[in-house]
Amino acid sequence: MSEHVNNLTTLCYIEKDDCYLMLHRIKKKQDVNQDKWIGVGGHFEVGESPEECLLREVKEETGLTLTRWQFRGIVTFTFQAETGLTEAGGRSIQDGIVQADMEYMCLYTADAFTGTLTDCAEGNLEWVKKSEIQSLPIWEGDRIFFYLLETGHPFFSLKLDYVGERLNRAVLDGRDMELFDVRREDGSLTGRTRERTLAHEDGTIHGTSHVWIARRTAGSWEVLLQKRCRNKDSFPGCYDISSAGHIPAGEDYLESALRELYEELGIRASDSMLQYIGMHKAHLQTEFYGRPWNNFEISAVYLYEEPVDIESLCLQQEEIESVTWMELSECLLAIRAGDPAYCIYEDELELVEGYLRRKQNE
């Protein structure tokens, strides 16, 4: 059994009439990309530069000769078997060859070529509208670099860590990107992940944790509202739930709620200090900064009633501009009136109000 020593590859997306030339990998046996749609490219041969590999692979797989191309980024892949393999130190084996557990891929786009498209031995070649790419069965990390290509991101370095087919981590230019667990409508996990920006563009169902801080006053209840920073990617400058946040991939609802409470407000709480109220499902389609925002979240809603002195809170500066106490009924009236200063779901606050009313009557 020989070691697979070449972990250097190229991948190219050839453009024409707002389409990319895609390769549907359905012909090669024991193909790691089986049934996936990808670009064209392959491993470097000895002594080749990235451009020499690019031109040769495109010619071999498509019959086309590129005349204009652009180097868009470096993609670093790491691979880990989903179940522990004992052969070859736990790495996967294909056709008697130990597969590299990482890969460096030079990513290109090209928009000028000569020649006639030919058949490819590894799959079917097809021109696919760019707007339809995300609906194809593609690797989750590919969705990220497609987004970077289509939004004109400058030359980038993207690192993608996989366990089996699950994307476990994504790092863009040295900074971790946010990954969410993809959920079903009942809140259960699918086993897949999606990057935050993509989840908010395509309506991927994901989880959030919401913590309402409330206090009893003379004859009424007050809730603590945070005012979102004006540079937030959604609802900048609006009044929001006391503490709320997305659930990172691999984290659960309660763990996320406790973490967000500390990160946003500086409140260290224990599990017993949060009272679970219920689940809330919300789907909202709108637009921010000229891009679609299609948010579909399933939230665990909690109540926190420990004493809180807002003057002593440690606010997360990049998230929160300020906090204020507001009478719950006054807040509900404003939301029902459609006041744009609030980004709170009416039915969620009604859920909180109902819980507090029942609690008061116990």
N, C-alpha and C positions, 0 to 999 in steps of 0.2 A: 504494500500500500504506500503510495507516494504522498508527500506533503504538498498542499496547494500553496505555492510560494507567491503567486501573483495576486495581490489584492488592490491593484490599480486599474481603474476602469474609466471609460467615458460614457456619457449618455447625452443624446441630442434630441431636441424637439424641433422638427422642421415645420415652418409656418407657411401657410398658403390660404388666402381668402378667409381669414379669421378662423382657420382650422389648424390643428396640429396633426402631424402624421403619427399615428399610434400603432403599436404592435401588440396584437392580442395573442398572448403566449399560450397556444393550445396544441402545438405540434411536437414539442420536445419532451421526451420521457424524463421522469424524475426531475422536473424543472422547479427550482425554488420559486419561480414566478408563474407557476402553472395557473392558467385562467385569468391572470392579471393583465391589465393594459399598461404598457410602459412605452418609453421612447425607444430609439435605436442606439446601439452602442455595444461595447464589450471590453474585454481585458486588453491591456497593453501587450504588445509583443516586445521581445527583447530589443532594447535600444531605441524604442519609439518615444517620441515626444507626445504630449497630449493631443496636439493638432494632427500629427501623423496617425495616431490611433483613431481619432475622430473621423478623418477622411476615409481611412481604410474600412472601418466598421460600417459607416454609412453606405459606402459603395458596395460592400459585400452583402449587406442585409436589404438594401433597397434598389440598387442599380443606379442611384443618383450620385452625381458629383457636386459637392457643395462649392459654391463660388463666393458666398458671404456668410459669415457666422460670428457669433459673439460668445465669449467665455463669461458665464454668468455667476458661477460660484463653485465652491468645493463642498461636497457633501461627505461627511464621515459617518459610516454605518458601523455599529457594533451589533453582534448577534449572539444570542444565548438560547440554547435549546429549551423548549417549553417544559420538557421532562428530562431528568438527568440521564444523559447518555454515558455509558462506560467506555465506549470505544474512543480512541484518539483523544483522551483527556476531556471527554464530554462534548466535543464538537461534532457537528453533523457530517455525515459521509454521503457522497453522491457519486455514483459510477466508480466506486472503489477509490475515490480521492477525498482526502480530508479537506473540507471546505474552510476557507479563512474565516476567523471569528471577527474580523473587521475588514472594512473596505474603504478606500478613498476614491471618490467618484468626481471627475471633472464634468461639470454640467454646462451644456451649450444650448443655445438656440441658433437657428439658421433660417434665413428668409430669401435666399437665392440659390438656385441649383440648375443643373442641366441634366439631361438624360430622361429615360423612361422608367417608371416604377416597375419593378419585377417582383416575382414571388419570393417570399422569405422562408427558409427552412425551419425557422423557429416559431412561426406563427403567421397570423393574417395581418397584413398592413391595411390601414384604413384612415382616411382623413376624417377627423372628428371635430365638430364645432367646439371651440374653447369653452363656451358656456355649458357644454354637456359633459366635460371631462370629470367634474366632481361627482357626477352620478354613476360613473363607471366603477367596476370593482378594481380599485387601485390601492397601492400601499398607503397606509395612513400618513406616513411621512411625506409621500409624494404630494399629498394634498397641500402640505405646507409650502414646499418649494414651487408648486404651481401658483399658489397665492403670491409668493414673492416675485415670481416672473411676471405675473399679470399686473401687479401693482407697481412695477418698475423699480423694485428694490435694487440699490447698487450692489456691486459685487459682494457676495456674502459667503460666510462659512457656517454651515448648518451641520450639527451633529445629531444623529438619530440612533437611539438605543432601543433594540427590539428584544423581546423575549417571545420566541415563537413568532406569531404574526401580530402580537400586541406591541404597540409603541409605548415604551415605558418612560422615555425622556426625550426632550427636544431642546437643543441649545443653539440659539442664533447669535452669531458673532460674540460668543463667550458668555451670553446671558441665557439663563433658563427660561423657556417659554412655559406658559400655563397649560397643563393638560387636564381635561375633565374626563371622568368616567362617563361613557355613553349609557343612558338608561332607557328603559321602556316606559310606556305611559303609566304602568303601575308602580314605577319607581325602582324596579329590579334592574340589576346590572346586566349588560350585554357581553361584558368581557372586552369591549373595545374602548379606546380613548379618542379624544379629539382636542385639537388645540383651541384655545379660548376664542380667538378672532373668528375662526372658521365655524365654531359652534354657534356664535352669535350671528353669523351670516346665513347659515343653512337651516337654522331651527333645530339643531341637535338637542335632544332632551338630556338635561344634565341636572345635577343636584345643587341646592344652596341651603345654608342654615341661617335662620332668622331669629334673633334674640330681641324681644321687646322688654325694655326696662320700664317698670311701672311703679307708681307710689300712690297711696291712698291719701287724699286731702279731705278737707271738710266738705262732705257731701258729694264728692266726685273722685274720679281717677285721673291722674296725669301720666303721660308717657313721655319718655325722653326721645327726642328726635335729633338726628345728626343732619348737618347741612353738608352736602357733598362738595368736594373741591371743584373749582370751575374748569379744571383741565381733565376731568374724568371723561372716559370714552363714551359714557352714556349718562344722561340726565345730569349734566354739570350744574352745580349751584342749587340743586333741588333738595327739599327736606325728605328724609328717608328714615327707615327703621333704625332703632337704636344702634344695633350692630348686625351686620349681615355680610355674607360672603359666599363665593363659590366654593364647592368642595373639590379640592385637588384630587387627582386620580390616586386611588389607593387609600383615601381617608374616609371616615364615616361621618354621619351627620353631627353627632354629639361632640366628637373630637374637634370637628371644624368649628362648631359653635363656640366652644371654650377657647380655641385658639384665636378666632376673630375678635372675641370680646376683649382678650388681652392685647392683641396687636392694635386694634382700633381705638380702644378707650383706656387701656392700662389696667383693666379689672381682672384680677386673678380669681377665678371662680372654680368651685368643685362641681362634680357631676350632680350632687344633691341640691345645689343652689339653682339649677335650671329645671323649671317645671315644663314638661312637654305638653303642648296644647293640641297639636294635630299636624296634618300634612296639608299643604296648599299647592295647587297646580296653577300655573300661569303661562299664557302664551300671548306675546305681544309683538306685533310687527310695526316698525316705524323706521326712521332714518336719523343718523347722526353723522355730522361732518361729511355729508354727501354720499355716505355708504349705507346700504341696507342693514338694519338691525332686527334680526328675527330671533327673539329670545323665547325659549321654551324651557322652563325650569320647574322642578318639583322640590318644594321646600319643606324642611322640618321646622316648625314654629315653636319657640320656647319663650317662657316668661321668667324674668329675673326681678325679684322684689327686695333684694338686700339694699340697705341704705346707700345712696350714691350722692356724693358732693361733687357737682359738676365743675366746681372751681379747682378741684384737685385731680381731675381726670388728666391722663396723659394722651392727648389726641394724636393719631397718626397723621402727620402733616400732609402727606401726599394723597390722603384719602378724604380727610374731614376738615372742613373750614371752621365749624363751630358746632356746639350742641345747645339745646334749649328744652325746657319742660313745657309741655302744652297739654291743656285739658283734652282728654280723649274725645269727648263729644264735639268740641270745637274743631279738632282735627278731622273727624268724620264728616262734619258739615262742609268743610273746605274741599275735601276729596270728592264728596257727592256733587258739589257744585262745579267740579272739573277744574279746580284751581291748578294752573300749570306749575306752581311753586312746589308741588308735592309729587313724588314718584312712588306712592304707596298704593297698593291694591285695596280697593274698598272692601272686598269680601274677606281679605286677610285681617284687616283691622276690625271688621265685624266679628270675626272668629275670636280675636283677643277680647273684644268687649263682652261677648257672650260668656267667655270663660271667667272673666272678672266678675260679671254679674252673678253667675252661679256661685262663685267663690264667696262673694259678699253675703249671699243668702244662706250659706251653709251654717 
